[in-house]
């Protein structure tokens, strides 16, 4: 359970600190999200992305899969790209089926996930 019922109010200083962090995971995630969405994320959208990894404690690889899932789902439905607000609601909405197996695109895999024996064998997510 989360310590507070609502996500914290992140500041621009929080965003700067995360983007300058030595491991570069947040910076890489931001770059991947912007590339996939085809636009630069606003400050509010960056705060949402930060909340997914900081407040919800989702690993960056999982956030990448979540982004990929939401974009593929909208593409299959011939709808416009989802907003970051819609992507933020996805993990807490309980709509992502537990039985769904994921195959990460190579561009989203870190060396640790691509070496996992099931990473290459899992079928693509179906909706």
Backbone as XML, in Angstrom:
<?xml version="1.0"?>
<chain id="A" units="angstrom">
  <residue number="1" name="UNK">
    <atom name="N" x="0.839" y="-1.187" z="0.000"/>
    <atom name="CA" x="0.000" y="0.000" z="0.000"/>
    <atom name="C" x="0.881" y="1.247" z="0.000"/>
  </residue>
  <residue number="2" name="UNK">
    <atom name="N" x="0.432" y="2.282" z="-0.638"/>
    <atom name="CA" x="1.189" y="3.518" z="-0.722"/>
    <atom name="C" x="1.027" y="4.322" z="0.570"/>
  </residue>
  <residue number="3" name="UNK">
    <atom name="N" x="2.057" y="5.061" z="0.962"/>
    <atom name="CA" x="1.981" y="5.846" z="2.182"/>
    <atom name="C" x="0.928" y="6.950" z="2.120"/>
  </residue>
  <residue number="4" name="UNK">
    <atom name="N" x="0.652" y="7.459" z="0.925"/>
    <atom name="CA" x="-0.367" y="8.492" z="0.762"/>
    <atom name="C" x="-1.330" y="8.045" z="-0.328"/>
  </residue>
  <residue number="5" name="UNK">
    <atom name="N" x="-2.609" y="8.419" z="-0.239"/>
    <atom name="CA" x="-3.575" y="7.965" z="-1.247"/>
    <atom name="C" x="-3.384" y="8.616" z="-2.613"/>
  </residue>
  <residue number="6" name="UNK">
    <atom name="N" x="-2.794" y="9.775" z="-2.674"/>
    <atom name="CA" x="-2.567" y="10.460" z="-3.947"/>
    <atom name="C" x="-1.074" y="10.573" z="-4.199"/>
  </residue>
  <residue number="7" name="UNK">
    <atom name="N" x="-0.735" y="10.631" z="-5.467"/>
    <atom name="CA" x="0.689" y="10.747" z="-5.778"/>
    <atom name="C" x="1.221" y="12.082" z="-5.299"/>
  </residue>
  <residue number="8" name="UNK">
    <atom name="N" x="2.494" y="12.122" z="-4.932"/>
    <atom name="CA" x="3.086" y="13.384" z="-4.472"/>
    <atom name="C" x="3.098" y="14.433" z="-5.578"/>
  </residue>
  <residue number="9" name="UNK">
    <atom name="N" x="3.173" y="15.658" z="-5.193"/>
    <atom name="CA" x="3.283" y="16.759" z="-6.146"/>
    <atom name="C" x="4.771" y="16.982" z="-6.429"/>
  </residue>
  <residue number="10" name="UNK">
    <atom name="N" x="5.233" y="16.480" z="-7.543"/>
    <atom name="CA" x="6.638" y="16.623" z="-7.896"/>
    <atom name="C" x="6.904" y="18.031" z="-8.409"/>
  </residue>
  <residue number="11" name="UNK">
    <atom name="N" x="8.112" y="18.503" z="-8.164"/>
    <atom name="CA" x="8.509" y="19.839" z="-8.597"/>
    <atom name="C" x="9.456" y="19.723" z="-9.796"/>
  </residue>
  <residue number="12" name="UNK">
    <atom name="N" x="9.729" y="20.843" z="-10.416"/>
    <atom name="CA" x="10.696" y="20.855" z="-11.506"/>
    <atom name="C" x="12.075" y="20.469" z="-10.985"/>
  </residue>
  <residue number="13" name="UNK">
    <atom name="N" x="12.361" y="20.804" z="-9.742"/>
    <atom name="CA" x="13.631" y="20.423" z="-9.120"/>
    <atom name="C" x="13.743" y="18.893" z="-9.005"/>
  </residue>
  <residue number="14" name="UNK">
    <atom name="N" x="12.637" y="18.245" z="-8.676"/>
    <atom name="CA" x="12.613" y="16.772" z="-8.623"/>
    <atom name="C" x="12.936" y="16.194" z="-9.997"/>
  </residue>
  <residue number="15" name="UNK">
    <atom name="N" x="12.349" y="16.784" z="-11.033"/>
    <atom name="CA" x="12.601" y="16.310" z="-12.397"/>
    <atom name="C" x="14.071" y="16.484" z="-12.777"/>
  </residue>
  <residue number="16" name="UNK">
    <atom name="N" x="14.636" y="17.634" z="-12.455"/>
    <atom name="CA" x="16.052" y="17.884" z="-12.765"/>
    <atom name="C" x="16.944" y="16.882" z="-12.050"/>
  </residue>
  <residue number="17" name="UNK">
    <atom name="N" x="16.663" y="16.633" z="-10.776"/>
    <atom name="CA" x="17.465" y="15.706" z="-9.994"/>
    <atom name="C" x="17.424" y="14.302" z="-10.616"/>
  </residue>
  <residue number="18" name="UNK">
    <atom name="N" x="16.235" y="13.862" z="-11.019"/>
    <atom name="CA" x="16.112" y="12.533" z="-11.627"/>
    <atom name="C" x="16.799" y="12.456" z="-12.984"/>
  </residue>
  <residue number="19" name="UNK">
    <atom name="N" x="16.694" y="13.532" z="-13.768"/>
    <atom name="CA" x="17.315" y="13.514" z="-15.093"/>
    <atom name="C" x="18.833" y="13.566" z="-15.014"/>
  </residue>
  <residue number="20" name="UNK">
    <atom name="N" x="19.350" y="14.079" z="-13.912"/>
    <atom name="CA" x="20.794" y="14.156" z="-13.744"/>
    <atom name="C" x="21.356" y="12.994" z="-12.943"/>
  </residue>
  <residue number="21" name="UNK">
    <atom name="N" x="20.498" y="12.080" z="-12.511"/>
    <atom name="CA" x="20.940" y="10.931" z="-11.728"/>
    <atom name="C" x="21.973" y="10.135" z="-12.518"/>
  </residue>
  <residue number="22" name="UNK">
    <atom name="N" x="22.935" y="9.593" z="-11.797"/>
    <atom name="CA" x="24.060" y="8.899" z="-12.420"/>
    <atom name="C" x="23.691" y="7.682" z="-13.246"/>
  </residue>
  <residue number="23" name="UNK">
    <atom name="N" x="22.629" y="6.961" z="-12.863"/>
    <atom name="CA" x="22.317" y="5.736" z="-13.598"/>
    <atom name="C" x="21.641" y="6.007" z="-14.937"/>
  </residue>
  <residue number="24" name="UNK">
    <atom name="N" x="21.014" y="7.171" z="-15.122"/>
    <atom name="CA" x="20.417" y="7.560" z="-16.395"/>
    <atom name="C" x="19.141" y="6.834" z="-16.766"/>
  </residue>
  <residue number="25" name="UNK">
    <atom name="N" x="18.582" y="6.044" z="-15.853"/>
    <atom name="CA" x="17.378" y="5.274" z="-16.187"/>
    <atom name="C" x="16.195" y="6.183" z="-16.514"/>
  </residue>
  <residue number="26" name="UNK">
    <atom name="N" x="15.961" y="7.214" z="-15.702"/>
    <atom name="CA" x="14.838" y="8.111" z="-15.963"/>
    <atom name="C" x="15.065" y="8.886" z="-17.255"/>
  </residue>
  <residue number="27" name="UNK">
    <atom name="N" x="16.274" y="9.356" z="-17.458"/>
    <atom name="CA" x="16.615" y="10.090" z="-18.681"/>
    <atom name="C" x="16.371" y="9.218" z="-19.909"/>
  </residue>
  <residue number="28" name="UNK">
    <atom name="N" x="16.775" y="7.954" z="-19.849"/>
    <atom name="CA" x="16.553" y="7.031" z="-20.968"/>
    <atom name="C" x="15.068" y="6.764" z="-21.186"/>
  </residue>
  <residue number="29" name="UNK">
    <atom name="N" x="14.330" y="6.632" z="-20.085"/>
    <atom name="CA" x="12.893" y="6.402" z="-20.181"/>
    <atom name="C" x="12.195" y="7.598" z="-20.820"/>
  </residue>
  <residue number="30" name="UNK">
    <atom name="N" x="12.595" y="8.791" z="-20.442"/>
    <atom name="CA" x="12.021" y="10.005" z="-21.030"/>
    <atom name="C" x="12.294" y="10.028" z="-22.532"/>
  </residue>
  <residue number="31" name="UNK">
    <atom name="N" x="13.521" y="9.728" z="-22.920"/>
    <atom name="CA" x="13.871" y="9.698" z="-24.344"/>
    <atom name="C" x="13.051" y="8.684" z="-25.115"/>
  </residue>
  <residue number="32" name="UNK">
    <atom name="N" x="12.877" y="7.500" z="-24.530"/>
    <atom name="CA" x="12.089" y="6.450" z="-25.185"/>
    <atom name="C" x="10.622" y="6.860" z="-25.297"/>
  </residue>
  <residue number="33" name="UNK">
    <atom name="N" x="10.077" y="7.445" z="-24.234"/>
    <atom name="CA" x="8.672" y="7.883" z="-24.256"/>
    <atom name="C" x="8.465" y="8.960" z="-25.321"/>
  </residue>
  <residue number="34" name="UNK">
    <atom name="N" x="9.363" y="9.911" z="-25.392"/>
    <atom name="CA" x="9.242" y="10.990" z="-26.380"/>
    <atom name="C" x="9.373" y="10.447" z="-27.792"/>
  </residue>
  <residue number="35" name="UNK">
    <atom name="N" x="10.276" y="9.500" z="-27.978"/>
    <atom name="CA" x="10.456" y="8.903" z="-29.310"/>
    <atom name="C" x="9.195" y="8.145" z="-29.718"/>
  </residue>
  <residue number="36" name="UNK">
    <atom name="N" x="8.665" y="7.350" z="-28.812"/>
    <atom name="CA" x="7.473" y="6.551" z="-29.131"/>
    <atom name="C" x="6.238" y="7.416" z="-29.339"/>
  </residue>
  <residue number="37" name="UNK">
    <atom name="N" x="6.089" y="8.465" z="-28.530"/>
    <atom name="CA" x="4.927" y="9.347" z="-28.670"/>
    <atom name="C" x="5.094" y="10.336" z="-29.818"/>
  </residue>
  <residue number="38" name="UNK">
    <atom name="N" x="6.326" y="10.517" z="-30.271"/>
    <atom name="CA" x="6.591" y="11.413" z="-31.387"/>
    <atom name="C" x="6.515" y="12.881" z="-31.036"/>
  </residue>
  <residue number="39" name="UNK">
    <atom name="N" x="6.757" y="13.197" z="-29.771"/>
    <atom name="CA" x="6.725" y="14.607" z="-29.350"/>
    <atom name="C" x="7.489" y="14.759" z="-28.045"/>
  </residue>
  <residue number="40" name="UNK">
    <atom name="N" x="7.764" y="16.006" z="-27.719"/>
    <atom name="CA" x="8.414" y="16.331" z="-26.453"/>
    <atom name="C" x="7.376" y="16.327" z="-25.343"/>
  </residue>
  <residue number="41" name="UNK">
    <atom name="N" x="7.711" y="15.702" z="-24.231"/>
    <atom name="CA" x="6.787" y="15.658" z="-23.096"/>
    <atom name="C" x="6.800" y="16.988" z="-22.346"/>
  </residue>
  <residue number="42" name="UNK">
    <atom name="N" x="5.632" y="17.405" z="-21.903"/>
    <atom name="CA" x="5.519" y="18.623" z="-21.101"/>
    <atom name="C" x="6.016" y="18.343" z="-19.684"/>
  </residue>
  <residue number="43" name="UNK">
    <atom name="N" x="6.183" y="19.387" z="-18.908"/>
    <atom name="CA" x="6.603" y="19.242" z="-17.514"/>
    <atom name="C" x="5.615" y="18.379" z="-16.737"/>
  </residue>
  <residue number="44" name="UNK">
    <atom name="N" x="4.333" y="18.586" z="-16.945"/>
    <atom name="CA" x="3.331" y="17.782" z="-16.243"/>
    <atom name="C" x="3.404" y="16.316" z="-16.651"/>
  </residue>
  <residue number="45" name="UNK">
    <atom name="N" x="3.672" y="16.048" z="-17.921"/>
    <atom name="CA" x="3.798" y="14.670" z="-18.380"/>
    <atom name="C" x="5.050" y="14.010" z="-17.801"/>
  </residue>
  <residue number="46" name="UNK">
    <atom name="N" x="6.124" y="14.779" z="-17.669"/>
    <atom name="CA" x="7.334" y="14.249" z="-17.040"/>
    <atom name="C" x="7.086" y="13.902" z="-15.579"/>
  </residue>
  <residue number="47" name="UNK">
    <atom name="N" x="6.266" y="14.701" z="-14.913"/>
    <atom name="CA" x="5.922" y="14.419" z="-13.517"/>
    <atom name="C" x="5.128" y="13.125" z="-13.411"/>
  </residue>
  <residue number="48" name="UNK">
    <atom name="N" x="4.251" y="12.876" z="-14.372"/>
    <atom name="CA" x="3.496" y="11.619" z="-14.396"/>
    <atom name="C" x="4.447" y="10.444" z="-14.581"/>
  </residue>
  <residue number="49" name="UNK">
    <atom name="N" x="5.375" y="10.585" z="-15.518"/>
    <atom name="CA" x="6.353" y="9.531" z="-15.763"/>
    <atom name="C" x="7.180" y="9.263" z="-14.504"/>
  </residue>
  <residue number="50" name="UNK">
    <atom name="N" x="7.586" y="10.322" z="-13.831"/>
    <atom name="CA" x="8.345" y="10.183" z="-12.585"/>
    <atom name="C" x="7.514" y="9.480" z="-11.522"/>
  </residue>
  <residue number="51" name="UNK">
    <atom name="N" x="6.237" y="9.783" z="-11.455"/>
    <atom name="CA" x="5.393" y="9.149" z="-10.436"/>
    <atom name="C" x="5.276" y="7.642" z="-10.663"/>
  </residue>
  <residue number="52" name="UNK">
    <atom name="N" x="5.315" y="7.217" z="-11.914"/>
    <atom name="CA" x="5.229" y="5.789" z="-12.201"/>
    <atom name="C" x="6.424" y="5.029" z="-11.629"/>
  </residue>
  <residue number="53" name="UNK">
    <atom name="N" x="7.606" y="5.626" z="-11.700"/>
    <atom name="CA" x="8.787" y="4.920" z="-11.191"/>
    <atom name="C" x="9.096" y="5.259" z="-9.743"/>
  </residue>
  <residue number="54" name="UNK">
    <atom name="N" x="8.680" y="6.420" z="-9.282"/>
    <atom name="CA" x="8.988" y="6.811" z="-7.907"/>
    <atom name="C" x="7.860" y="6.442" z="-6.951"/>
  </residue>
  <residue number="55" name="UNK">
    <atom name="N" x="6.658" y="6.893" z="-7.218"/>
    <atom name="CA" x="5.526" y="6.662" z="-6.323"/>
    <atom name="C" x="4.980" y="5.236" z="-6.444"/>
  </residue>
  <residue number="56" name="UNK">
    <atom name="N" x="4.744" y="4.769" z="-7.677"/>
    <atom name="CA" x="4.229" y="3.419" z="-7.865"/>
    <atom name="C" x="5.331" y="2.365" z="-7.813"/>
  </residue>
  <residue number="57" name="UNK">
    <atom name="N" x="6.594" y="2.823" z="-7.862"/>
    <atom name="CA" x="7.751" y="1.931" z="-7.770"/>
    <atom name="C" x="7.803" y="0.896" z="-8.899"/>
  </residue>
  <residue number="58" name="UNK">
    <atom name="N" x="7.364" y="1.315" z="-10.076"/>
    <atom name="CA" x="7.456" y="0.421" z="-11.225"/>
    <atom name="C" x="8.869" y="0.509" z="-11.802"/>
  </residue>
  <residue number="59" name="UNK">
    <atom name="N" x="9.486" y="-0.609" z="-12.123"/>
    <atom name="CA" x="10.798" y="-0.556" z="-12.789"/>
    <atom name="C" x="10.660" y="0.144" z="-14.142"/>
  </residue>
  <residue number="60" name="UNK">
    <atom name="N" x="11.719" y="0.795" z="-14.583"/>
    <atom name="CA" x="11.661" y="1.530" z="-15.853"/>
    <atom name="C" x="11.311" y="0.603" z="-17.012"/>
  </residue>
  <residue number="61" name="UNK">
    <atom name="N" x="11.751" y="-0.649" z="-16.951"/>
    <atom name="CA" x="11.416" y="-1.602" z="-18.014"/>
    <atom name="C" x="9.907" y="-1.845" z="-18.060"/>
  </residue>
  <residue number="62" name="UNK">
    <atom name="N" x="9.265" y="-1.897" z="-16.898"/>
    <atom name="CA" x="7.822" y="-2.113" z="-16.839"/>
    <atom name="C" x="7.083" y="-0.888" z="-17.384"/>
  </residue>
  <residue number="63" name="UNK">
    <atom name="N" x="7.578" y="0.304" z="-17.069"/>
    <atom name="CA" x="6.961" y="1.522" z="-17.601"/>
    <atom name="C" x="7.107" y="1.545" z="-19.113"/>
  </residue>
  <residue number="64" name="UNK">
    <atom name="N" x="8.251" y="1.099" z="-19.609"/>
    <atom name="CA" x="8.441" y="1.002" z="-21.055"/>
    <atom name="C" x="7.455" y="0.052" z="-21.697"/>
  </residue>
  <residue number="65" name="UNK">
    <atom name="N" x="7.220" y="-1.088" z="-21.065"/>
    <atom name="CA" x="6.249" y="-2.058" z="-21.582"/>
    <atom name="C" x="4.844" y="-1.466" z="-21.518"/>
  </residue>
  <residue number="66" name="UNK">
    <atom name="N" x="4.538" y="-0.779" z="-20.440"/>
    <atom name="CA" x="3.235" y="-0.130" z="-20.291"/>
    <atom name="C" x="3.004" y="0.878" z="-21.414"/>
  </residue>
  <residue number="67" name="UNK">
    <atom name="N" x="3.999" y="1.685" z="-21.693"/>
    <atom name="CA" x="3.909" y="2.661" z="-22.780"/>
    <atom name="C" x="3.710" y="1.951" z="-24.115"/>
  </residue>
  <residue number="68" name="UNK">
    <atom name="N" x="4.499" y="0.908" z="-24.342"/>
    <atom name="CA" x="4.388" y="0.130" z="-25.575"/>
    <atom name="C" x="2.991" y="-0.477" z="-25.698"/>
  </residue>
  <residue number="69" name="UNK">
    <atom name="N" x="2.487" y="-1.051" z="-24.618"/>
    <atom name="CA" x="1.157" y="-1.660" z="-24.605"/>
    <atom name="C" x="0.076" y="-0.639" z="-24.959"/>
  </residue>
  <residue number="70" name="UNK">
    <atom name="N" x="0.119" y="0.522" z="-24.313"/>
    <atom name="CA" x="-0.905" y="1.543" z="-24.556"/>
    <atom name="C" x="-0.851" y="2.068" z="-25.990"/>
  </residue>
  <residue number="71" name="UNK">
    <atom name="N" x="0.343" y="2.259" z="-26.513"/>
    <atom name="CA" x="0.477" y="2.743" z="-27.890"/>
    <atom name="C" x="0.010" y="1.686" z="-28.891"/>
  </residue>
  <residue number="72" name="UNK">
    <atom name="N" x="0.371" y="0.426" z="-28.662"/>
    <atom name="CA" x="-0.068" y="-0.639" z="-29.566"/>
    <atom name="C" x="-1.582" y="-0.806" z="-29.508"/>
  </residue>
  <residue number="73" name="UNK">
    <atom name="N" x="-2.132" y="-0.695" z="-28.334"/>
    <atom name="CA" x="-3.586" y="-0.822" z="-28.165"/>
    <atom name="C" x="-4.311" y="0.287" z="-28.939"/>
  </residue>
  <residue number="74" name="UNK">
    <atom name="N" x="-3.820" y="1.504" z="-28.836"/>
    <atom name="CA" x="-4.464" y="2.604" z="-29.568"/>
    <atom name="C" x="-4.262" y="2.451" z="-31.076"/>
  </residue>
  <residue number="75" name="UNK">
    <atom name="N" x="-3.098" y="1.939" z="-31.475"/>
    <atom name="CA" x="-2.839" y="1.725" z="-32.900"/>
    <atom name="C" x="-3.800" y="0.685" z="-33.471"/>
  </residue>
  <residue number="76" name="UNK">
    <atom name="N" x="-3.995" y="-0.413" z="-32.722"/>
    <atom name="CA" x="-4.909" y="-1.465" z="-33.186"/>
    <atom name="C" x="-6.346" y="-0.969" z="-33.267"/>
  </residue>
  <residue number="77" name="UNK">
    <atom name="N" x="-6.690" y="-0.015" z="-32.458"/>
    <atom name="CA" x="-8.050" y="0.541" z="-32.468"/>
    <atom name="C" x="-8.174" y="1.734" z="-33.399"/>
  </residue>
  <residue number="78" name="UNK">
    <atom name="N" x="-7.112" y="2.044" z="-34.110"/>
    <atom name="CA" x="-7.067" y="3.195" z="-35.016"/>
    <atom name="C" x="-7.459" y="4.487" z="-34.307"/>
  </residue>
  <residue number="79" name="UNK">
    <atom name="N" x="-6.977" y="4.649" z="-33.089"/>
    <atom name="CA" x="-7.242" y="5.889" z="-32.355"/>
    <atom name="C" x="-5.927" y="6.639" z="-32.154"/>
  </residue>
  <residue number="80" name="UNK">
    <atom name="N" x="-6.045" y="7.852" z="-31.705"/>
    <atom name="CA" x="-4.837" y="8.656" z="-31.517"/>
    <atom name="C" x="-4.028" y="8.125" z="-30.344"/>
  </residue>
  <residue number="81" name="UNK">
    <atom name="N" x="-2.779" y="8.553" z="-30.272"/>
    <atom name="CA" x="-1.887" y="8.101" z="-29.204"/>
    <atom name="C" x="-2.472" y="8.485" z="-27.845"/>
  </residue>
  <residue number="82" name="UNK">
    <atom name="N" x="-2.309" y="7.617" z="-26.856"/>
    <atom name="CA" x="-2.859" y="7.920" z="-25.532"/>
    <atom name="C" x="-2.098" y="9.060" z="-24.860"/>
  </residue>
  <residue number="83" name="UNK">
    <atom name="N" x="-2.789" y="9.768" z="-23.991"/>
    <atom name="CA" x="-2.124" y="10.822" z="-23.215"/>
    <atom name="C" x="-1.342" y="10.178" z="-22.077"/>
  </residue>
  <residue number="84" name="UNK">
    <atom name="N" x="-0.417" y="10.911" z="-21.508"/>
    <atom name="CA" x="0.315" y="10.394" z="-20.356"/>
    <atom name="C" x="-0.636" y="10.164" z="-19.188"/>
  </residue>
  <residue number="85" name="UNK">
    <atom name="N" x="-1.679" y="10.940" z="-19.078"/>
    <atom name="CA" x="-2.677" y="10.745" z="-18.019"/>
    <atom name="C" x="-3.359" y="9.384" z="-18.179"/>
  </residue>
  <residue number="86" name="UNK">
    <atom name="N" x="-3.691" y="9.023" z="-19.417"/>
    <atom name="CA" x="-4.305" y="7.718" z="-19.668"/>
    <atom name="C" x="-3.321" y="6.587" z="-19.373"/>
  </residue>
  <residue number="87" name="UNK">
    <atom name="N" x="-2.065" y="6.785" z="-19.725"/>
    <atom name="CA" x="-1.038" y="5.781" z="-19.461"/>
    <atom name="C" x="-0.841" y="5.632" z="-17.952"/>
  </residue>
  <residue number="88" name="UNK">
    <atom name="N" x="-0.892" y="6.734" z="-17.232"/>
    <atom name="CA" x="-0.737" y="6.711" z="-15.772"/>
    <atom name="C" x="-1.848" y="5.889" z="-15.113"/>
  </residue>
  <residue number="89" name="UNK">
    <atom name="N" x="-3.055" y="5.971" z="-15.643"/>
    <atom name="CA" x="-4.193" y="5.272" z="-15.052"/>
    <atom name="C" x="-4.151" y="3.772" z="-15.323"/>
  </residue>
  <residue number="90" name="UNK">
    <atom name="N" x="-3.460" y="3.363" z="-16.328"/>
    <atom name="CA" x="-3.471" y="1.964" z="-16.756"/>
    <atom name="C" x="-3.041" y="0.966" z="-15.681"/>
  </residue>
  <residue number="91" name="UNK">
    <atom name="N" x="-1.906" y="1.166" z="-14.987"/>
    <atom name="CA" x="-1.504" y="0.140" z="-14.016"/>
    <atom name="C" x="-2.407" y="0.074" z="-12.794"/>
  </residue>
  <residue number="92" name="UNK">
    <atom name="N" x="-3.113" y="1.116" z="-12.486"/>
    <atom name="CA" x="-3.976" y="1.113" z="-11.307"/>
    <atom name="C" x="-5.422" y="0.787" z="-11.656"/>
  </residue>
  <residue number="93" name="UNK">
    <atom name="N" x="-5.735" y="0.708" z="-12.925"/>
    <atom name="CA" x="-7.115" y="0.444" z="-13.334"/>
    <atom name="C" x="-7.475" y="-1.032" z="-13.250"/>
  </residue>
  <residue number="94" name="UNK">
    <atom name="N" x="-6.468" y="-1.883" z="-13.160"/>
    <atom name="CA" x="-6.726" y="-3.311" z="-13.070"/>
    <atom name="C" x="-7.205" y="-3.917" z="-14.374"/>
  </residue>
  <residue number="95" name="UNK">
    <atom name="N" x="-7.018" y="-3.220" z="-15.478"/>
    <atom name="CA" x="-7.505" y="-3.715" z="-16.766"/>
    <atom name="C" x="-6.457" y="-4.516" z="-17.518"/>
  </residue>
  <residue number="96" name="UNK">
    <atom name="N" x="-5.218" y="-4.408" z="-17.100"/>
    <atom name="CA" x="-4.184" y="-5.194" z="-17.758"/>
    <atom name="C" x="-4.281" y="-6.608" z="-17.204"/>
  </residue>
  <residue number="97" name="UNK">
    <atom name="N" x="-4.651" y="-7.532" z="-18.043"/>
    <atom name="CA" x="-4.900" y="-8.893" z="-17.591"/>
    <atom name="C" x="-3.634" y="-9.536" z="-17.050"/>
  </residue>
  <residue number="98" name="UNK">
    <atom name="N" x="-3.763" y="-10.178" z="-15.909"/>
    <atom name="CA" x="-2.626" y="-10.854" z="-15.287"/>
    <atom name="C" x="-2.088" y="-11.968" z="-16.168"/>
  </residue>
  <residue number="99" name="UNK">
    <atom name="N" x="-2.945" y="-12.550" z="-16.999"/>
    <atom name="CA" x="-2.511" y="-13.657" z="-17.848"/>
    <atom name="C" x="-1.764" y="-13.189" z="-19.091"/>
  </residue>
  <residue number="100" name="UNK">
    <atom name="N" x="-1.760" y="-11.894" z="-19.359"/>
    <atom name="CA" x="-1.087" y="-11.372" z="-20.546"/>
    <atom name="C" x="0.415" y="-11.551" z="-20.397"/>
  </residue>
  <residue number="101" name="UNK">
    <atom name="N" x="1.031" y="-12.093" z="-21.417"/>
    <atom name="CA" x="2.488" y="-12.227" z="-21.419"/>
    <atom name="C" x="3.046" y="-11.137" z="-22.318"/>
  </residue>
  <residue number="102" name="UNK">
    <atom name="N" x="4.205" y="-10.668" z="-21.944"/>
    <atom name="CA" x="4.815" y="-9.546" z="-22.666"/>
    <atom name="C" x="6.067" y="-9.984" z="-23.378"/>
  </residue>
  <residue number="103" name="UNK">
    <atom name="N" x="6.275" y="-9.424" z="-24.547"/>
    <atom name="CA" x="7.545" y="-9.545" z="-25.242"/>
    <atom name="C" x="8.049" y="-8.130" z="-25.414"/>
  </residue>
  <residue number="104" name="UNK">
    <atom name="N" x="9.168" y="-7.832" z="-24.786"/>
    <atom name="CA" x="9.727" y="-6.497" z="-24.872"/>
    <atom name="C" x="10.386" y="-6.285" z="-26.218"/>
  </residue>
  <residue number="105" name="UNK">
    <atom name="N" x="10.142" y="-5.125" z="-26.838"/>
    <atom name="CA" x="10.890" y="-4.812" z="-28.052"/>
    <atom name="C" x="12.364" y="-4.646" z="-27.680"/>
  </residue>
  <residue number="106" name="UNK">
    <atom name="N" x="13.270" y="-5.035" z="-28.543"/>
    <atom name="CA" x="14.700" y="-4.955" z="-28.231"/>
    <atom name="C" x="15.126" y="-3.563" z="-27.778"/>
  </residue>
  <residue number="107" name="UNK">
    <atom name="N" x="14.530" y="-2.520" z="-28.351"/>
    <atom name="CA" x="14.919" y="-1.158" z="-27.986"/>
    <atom name="C" x="14.580" y="-0.833" z="-26.539"/>
  </residue>
  <residue number="108" name="UNK">
    <atom name="N" x="13.673" y="-1.601" z="-25.934"/>
    <atom name="CA" x="13.256" y="-1.343" z="-24.561"/>
    <atom name="C" x="14.001" y="-2.222" z="-23.570"/>
  </residue>
  <residue number="109" name="UNK">
    <atom name="N" x="14.738" y="-3.217" z="-24.060"/>
    <atom name="CA" x="15.388" y="-4.170" z="-23.172"/>
    <atom name="C" x="16.730" y="-3.658" z="-22.689"/>
  </residue>
  <residue number="110" name="UNK">
    <atom name="N" x="16.950" y="-3.817" z="-21.394"/>
    <atom name="CA" x="18.282" y="-3.613" z="-20.853"/>
    <atom name="C" x="19.003" y="-4.942" z="-21.007"/>
  </residue>
  <residue number="111" name="UNK">
    <atom name="N" x="20.280" y="-4.969" z="-20.743"/>
    <atom name="CA" x="21.014" y="-6.221" z="-20.881"/>
    <atom name="C" x="20.474" y="-7.277" z="-19.935"/>
  </residue>
  <residue number="112" name="UNK">
    <atom name="N" x="19.946" y="-6.876" z="-18.789"/>
    <atom name="CA" x="19.448" y="-7.852" z="-17.827"/>
    <atom name="C" x="18.166" y="-8.526" z="-18.305"/>
  </residue>
  <residue number="113" name="UNK">
    <atom name="N" x="17.275" y="-7.807" z="-18.975"/>
    <atom name="CA" x="16.025" y="-8.456" z="-19.386"/>
    <atom name="C" x="16.211" y="-9.257" z="-20.660"/>
  </residue>
  <residue number="114" name="UNK">
    <atom name="N" x="17.116" y="-8.862" z="-21.537"/>
    <atom name="CA" x="17.293" y="-9.620" z="-22.769"/>
    <atom name="C" x="18.000" y="-10.938" z="-22.507"/>
  </residue>
  <residue number="115" name="UNK">
    <atom name="N" x="18.689" y="-11.056" z="-21.372"/>
    <atom name="CA" x="19.348" y="-12.318" z="-21.067"/>
    <atom name="C" x="18.430" y="-13.264" z="-20.304"/>
  </residue>
  <residue number="116" name="UNK">
    <atom name="N" x="17.255" y="-12.813" z="-19.912"/>
    <atom name="CA" x="16.313" y="-13.662" z="-19.196"/>
    <atom name="C" x="15.783" y="-14.711" z="-20.152"/>
  </residue>
  <residue number="117" name="UNK">
    <atom name="N" x="15.759" y="-15.994" z="-19.740"/>
    <atom name="CA" x="15.372" y="-17.049" z="-20.672"/>
    <atom name="C" x="13.961" y="-16.919" z="-21.235"/>
  </residue>
  <residue number="118" name="UNK">
    <atom name="N" x="13.016" y="-16.353" z="-20.496"/>
    <atom name="CA" x="11.647" y="-16.233" z="-20.994"/>
    <atom name="C" x="11.421" y="-14.956" z="-21.779"/>
  </residue>
  <residue number="119" name="UNK">
    <atom name="N" x="12.344" y="-14.016" z="-21.735"/>
    <atom name="CA" x="12.144" y="-12.724" z="-22.407"/>
    <atom name="C" x="11.958" y="-12.897" z="-23.909"/>
  </residue>
  <residue number="120" name="UNK">
    <atom name="N" x="12.759" y="-13.776" z="-24.518"/>
    <atom name="CA" x="12.658" y="-13.958" z="-25.960"/>
    <atom name="C" x="11.544" y="-14.912" z="-26.343"/>
  </residue>
  <residue number="121" name="UNK">
    <atom name="N" x="11.137" y="-15.776" z="-25.424"/>
    <atom name="CA" x="10.168" y="-16.810" z="-25.760"/>
    <atom name="C" x="8.721" y="-16.388" z="-25.560"/>
  </residue>
  <residue number="122" name="UNK">
    <atom name="N" x="8.469" y="-15.341" z="-24.791"/>
    <atom name="CA" x="7.086" y="-14.950" z="-24.488"/>
    <atom name="C" x="6.407" y="-14.388" z="-25.722"/>
  </residue>
  <residue number="123" name="UNK">
    <atom name="N" x="5.150" y="-14.748" z="-25.957"/>
    <atom name="CA" x="4.419" y="-14.215" z="-27.110"/>
    <atom name="C" x="4.065" y="-12.746" z="-26.904"/>
  </residue>
  <residue number="124" name="UNK">
    <atom name="N" x="3.787" y="-12.068" z="-27.971"/>
    <atom name="CA" x="3.403" y="-10.665" z="-27.906"/>
    <atom name="C" x="2.067" y="-10.543" z="-27.193"/>
  </residue>
  <residue number="125" name="UNK">
    <atom name="N" x="1.863" y="-9.392" z="-26.536"/>
    <atom name="CA" x="0.608" y="-9.149" z="-25.821"/>
    <atom name="C" x="-0.536" y="-9.006" z="-26.812"/>
  </residue>
  <residue number="126" name="UNK">
    <atom name="N" x="-1.652" y="-9.606" z="-26.480"/>
    <atom name="CA" x="-2.852" y="-9.485" z="-27.317"/>
    <atom name="C" x="-3.920" y="-8.786" z="-26.520"/>
  </residue>
  <residue number="127" name="UNK">
    <atom name="N" x="-4.714" y="-7.989" z="-27.158"/>
    <atom name="CA" x="-5.790" y="-7.274" z="-26.472"/>
    <atom name="C" x="-7.125" y="-7.681" z="-26.986"/>
  </residue>
</chain>
